[in-house]
Amino acid sequence: MAIGEEIGAAVGCLTVFERPAARASRQALAAGLAWYPAIGLALGALAAGAALGTDVVLPAAAGPAGVLVLVALTGARGARGLAAAAEALPWRGDPVVVLGRLRAAPGGFGFTAAGVVLAARAVAAAVLPAPARTTALLLAPMLGAWAVVVECYGGVSGHASGTAAALVGRARFREFGWASVTALGVTLGAGEPIGLVLVLAASLATVGARVYAYHRLGGLTGRLLAATRELVETVVLVTLGVLAQLRT
């Protein structure tokens, strides 16, 4: 299998440019998980560049601009997944009912929840000084993409459909290992104390999302993978925003 096909599959799964994933084989989709953190880091670099450009003209809007670029580059998949999860998981019902709600179009509560999370990300990015903001915009999408790989390592894919069915439970140690080396190595390299805090925060959010999804549904779907990615990105940005305020 060509590395180019794996990278294309990863790009198609993580960005608004979905066509490479639609053309990829199931093997390439699963193998592409190894490249998720690298693609997330590249998306973060574009967002950080947009924030730096905005900072020259309107410094107060630099952080939110970077966040909006991330949302645009991902096709708002995370926000849509989070909206669906917020509509489906918190309420009573057996797995069949939960799955039905998860597959339906999100309602007002879901979109409100997604909007609150987006606002939290924008505020966190806005309060960060320029160097920390760049670090946050680089690390958040990378760790969010890594969280998807963690969710796909082990588990069952009975509820997943479409592209997600080729991902959930199909990550091998090769994909999990390479993704973790990339994500954790870059994060820890950003500064040992802060890096350790971010790794811990991202890991707890990822595991928490997985445990809750299996408790309520008994498995994962594409929308829940997207919701996990959004949740972890938000946790990373908010954690760095809080740390920055504590140091001032």
Helices and strands as residue ranges (DSSP letters): H 3-14, H 19-23, H 26-31, G 32-35, H 36-57, G 59-61, H 62-73, H 77-88, H 95-103, H 108-127, H 130-152, G 162-166, H 173-189, H 192-216, H 222-247
